[in-house]
Amino acid sequence: MKLSVIIPAYNEEKTIEEIIKRVFRVLLPVSKEIIVVDDKSTDKTLKILEELQNKYNLVIVRHSKNSGKGSAIRSGLKKASGDFVIIQDADLEYDPNDYEKLLKPFLQDNAQVVYGSRIMGSKKRGKLAFYLGGRGVTLMTNIICGTNITDEPTCYKVFKKDLLDSLNLQSKGFEFCPEVTAKIAKRKIKIFEVPISYSPRAKSEGKKIKWRDGFVAIWTLFKCRFWYN
């Protein structure tokens, strides 16, 4: 079995090499491939990726224009050959050493979807506005979609590849998370959660999500839950 790690990257020259090293070094009960999607970075991200490609056996996808995180994930998915897919942010907020915990429900409980919960795991909290925004989006997810999860906006979402392929994903930006969550909930598929570690970064360190993305997330939940397949 194989895990496909999709890393969307936009202007992450400060951290991209380190996160690739961490992903590459983590030991798992399955093999893995690393797919990095450069979303038309304007810094040295792509140059660094090209220098690391052979050393870490990277699959690199290059966007001709900046299209957003959701678009990058969909581009990476087209290249993925694993049985499972995990989304890995290009910064250092999430620790690849949690991969083994995230894979256990697939190997032991025949899970189809597993989310890594910062609420269940890490004691660290980001800026209050981001923390409260995440809790608010999670609450709305549980109300709208009938789920019972603790951390909807988490980056660490793991899926069976064939399930993810079947969802007809359309998102271009950060609304990937609510889109995929709503579509999974609509199919009555259980979302397993496991506790993960978390090292939040500040806006000054390159954090890109904005307050308005929370409103987009809630609107996306409504659309995907009640109108769109």
VEXZAMI-812499 format. One line per 8 residues: number of its first residue (from 1); for each residue x, z, y of C-alpha. Coordinates in Angstrom, 1 decimal, decimal comma. Each point is the difference from the previous one (the first is absolute). Example, Ala and Ser with C-alpha at 12.3 -4.5 7.8 and 13.67 -1.06 7.14 Angstrom:
1	12,3:7,8:-4,5 | 1,4:-0,7:3,4
! end
This chain:
1	0,0:0,0:0,0 | 1,1:-0,6:3,6 | -0,7:1,4:3,4 | 0,0:-2,3:3,0 | 1,1:1,8:3,2 | -1,3:-1,9:3,1 | 1,7:1,0:3,3 | -1,5:-1,5:3,2
9	2,7:0,1:2,7 | -0,2:-0,6:3,7 | 3,0:1,0:2,2 | 1,3:2,6:-2,4 | 3,7:-0,6:0,4 | 0,8:3,8:0,2 | -1,5:0,9:-3,3 | -0,5:-3,2:-2,2
17	3,3:0,3:-1,8 | -0,4:3,7:-0,8 | -3,6:-0,4:-1,4 | 1,1:-2,9:-2,2 | 2,8:2,1:-1,4 | -2,4:2,8:-0,7 | -2,5:-2,3:-1,7 | 2,8:-1,7:-2,0
25	1,5:3,3:-1,2 | -3,2:1,7:-1,2 | -0,2:0,3:-3,8 | -3,4:-0,9:-1,6 | -1,5:-0,3:-3,4 | -0,8:-3,7:0,9 | 2,1:-2,7:1,5 | -0,4:-0,9:3,7
33	0,4:-2,9:2,4 | 0,4:0,3:3,8 | -1,9:-2,4:2,2 | 0,7:0,2:3,8 | -2,1:-1,9:2,4 | 1,6:-0,4:3,4 | -2,9:-0,4:2,5 | 2,0:-2,1:2,5
41	2,2:2,9:1,2 | 1,8:-0,5:3,3 | 2,8:2,4:-0,8 | 2,6:-0,2:-2,8 | -2,4:0,9:-2,8 | 0,1:-3,5:-1,6 | 3,8:-0,3:0,3 | 0,4:3,3:-1,8
49	-2,4:-1,0:-2,7 | 1,9:-3,2:-0,6 | 3,3:1,9:-0,3 | -1,6:2,4:-2,5 | -1,9:-2,6:-2,0 | 2,5:-0,6:-2,9 | 1,2:3,6:-0,2 | -3,5:1,4:-0,5
57	-1,6:-3,1:-1,6 | -2,6:-0,2:2,8 | -2,9:-2,5:0,3 | -0,2:-0,8:3,7 | -3,0:-1,5:1,6 | 0,3:-1,2:3,6 | -2,9:-0,4:2,3 | 0,2:-2,7:2,7
65	-2,0:2,2:2,4 | -0,8:3,6:0,3 | -3,3:0,5:-2,0 | -0,4:3,7:-0,7 | 0,4:2,4:-2,9 | -3,1:-1,3:-2,0 | 1,3:-3,6:0,2 | 3,4:1,2:-1,1
73	-1,4:1,8:-3,0 | -2,1:-3,1:-1,0 | 3,1:-2,2:0,2 | 2,0:2,5:-2,1 | -2,8:0,1:-2,6 | 0,3:-3,7:-0,5 | 3,6:0,5:-1,2 | -0,7:3,2:-2,0
81	0,5:-0,3:-3,8 | -0,5:3,6:-1,0 | -2,8:1,8:-1,8 | -0,3:2,4:2,8 | 0,4:-0,3:3,8 | 1,0:2,6:2,5 | 0,2:-0,3:3,8 | 3,2:1,5:1,5
89	0,4:0,3:3,8 | 3,4:-1,1:1,3 | 0,7:3,2:1,8 | 1,0:3,3:-1,6 | -3,3:1,9:0,1 | -0,7:-0,4:-3,7 | 2,3:0,9:-2,8 | 0,4:-2,5:-3,0
97	0,8:3,0:-2,2 | -3,8:0,5:-0,1 | -0,5:-3,3:-1,9 | 0,2:1,7:-3,4 | -2,8:2,4:0,9 | -2,1:-2,9:1,4 | 0,4:-2,0:-3,2 | -0,9:2,9:-2,4
105	-3,8:-0,5:0,3 | 0,4:-3,7:-1,0 | 2,1:0,9:-3,0 | -1,9:3,1:-1,1 | -3,6:-0,4:1,2 | -0,5:-3,8:0,2 | -0,5:0,2:3,8 | -0,5:-3,2:2,0
113	0,8:1,5:3,4 | 2,1:2,9:1,1 | 0,5:1,3:3,6 | 2,8:2,3:1,1 | -1,5:2,9:2,0 | 2,0:1,5:2,8 | -2,7:2,6:0,4 | 0,4:1,2:-3,6
121	3,8:-0,1:0,1 | 2,0:0,1:3,2 | 0,0:3,0:2,3 | 1,3:-2,2:2,8 | -2,4:-1,4:2,6 | 0,5:-2,8:2,4 | -1,2:0,0:3,6 | -3,4:1,8:0,3
129	-1,8:-3,1:1,1 | 1,2:-1,9:-3,0 | -0,8:2,8:-2,4 | -3,5:0,5:1,3 | -0,6:-3,7:0,1 | 1,0:-0,3:-3,6 | -2,3:2,9:-1,0 | -2,8:-1,6:2,0
137	0,4:-3,3:-1,7 | 0,1:1,7:-3,4 | -3,2:1,9:0,8 | -1,8:-3,2:1,0 | 1,3:-1,7:-3,1 | -1,5:2,7:-2,2 | -3,3:-0,2:1,9 | -0,3:-3,8:0,1
145	1,5:-0,8:-3,4 | -1,1:3,0:-2,0 | 3,6:0,8:-1,0 | 1,6:3,4:-0,2 | 3,6:-0,5:1,1 | 2,2:2,0:2,3 | 2,3:-2,7:1,6 | -1,5:-3,5:0,5
153	2,7:-1,3:2,5 | 2,9:0,9:-2,3 | 2,6:-2,8:-0,4 | 0,5:0,8:-3,7 | -2,8:-1,9:-1,7 | 0,7:-1,3:-3,5 | -2,2:-2,5:-1,8 | -0,2:-1,9:-3,2
161	1,1:-3,5:1,1 | -3,0:-1,8:-1,5 | -2,4:2,3:1,9 | 1,7:-0,6:3,3 | 0,0:-3,7:-0,6 | -3,8:0,1:-0,5 | -0,9:1,7:3,3 | 0,1:-3,1:2,2
169	2,0:1,8:2,7 | -0,4:-1,3:3,5 | 1,7:2,6:2,2 | 2,8:-0,9:2,4 | 0,9:3,3:1,4 | -0,2:3,7:-0,7 | -3,6:-0,4:-1,1 | 1,4:-0,9:-3,5
177	-0,4:3,6:-1,0 | -3,8:0,4:0,8 | -0,7:-3,5:-1,4 | 1,6:0,6:-3,3 | -1,5:3,5:-0,3 | -3,5:-1,1:0,9 | 0,1:-2,9:-2,5 | 1,3:2,2:-2,8
185	-2,7:2,6:0,7 | -2,7:-2,7:0,0 | 1,1:-0,8:-3,6 | -0,4:3,7:-0,9 | 3,7:0,2:-1,0 | 1,5:3,5:0,0 | 2,8:0,6:2,4 | 2,5:2,4:-1,4
193	2,1:2,1:2,4 | 3,4:1,7:-0,5 | 1,9:2,1:2,5 | 2,9:-1,6:1,8 | 2,7:1,0:2,5 | -0,1:-1,3:3,6 | 2,5:-0,1:2,9 | -2,0:-1,2:3,1
201	1,8:-2,0:2,7 | -1,0:-0,1:3,6 | -1,0:-2,9:2,2 | 3,5:0,1:1,6 | 1,4:-0,6:-3,5 | -2,1:-3,2:-0,5 | -3,3:1,2:-1,3 | -2,4:-2,9:0,6
209	-3,5:1,2:-0,8 | -2,1:0,7:3,1 | -3,2:2,1:0,7 | -2,2:-3,1:0,1 | 1,0:-0,8:-3,6 | -2,2:2,9:-1,0 | -3,1:-1,6:1,5 | 0,9:-3,3:-1,7
217	0,4:1,8:-3,3 | -3,5:1,5:0,3 | -1,6:-3,3:0,9 | 1,9:-1,6:-2,9 | -1,4:2,6:-2,4 | -3,6:-0,9:1,1 | 0,6:-3,7:-0,3 | 1,6:0,1:-3,4
225	-2,3:2,6:-1,5 | -3,3:-1,5:1,1 | 0,4:-3,7:0,8 | 3,2:-1,7:-1,3 | 1,2:-0,4:-3,6
! end
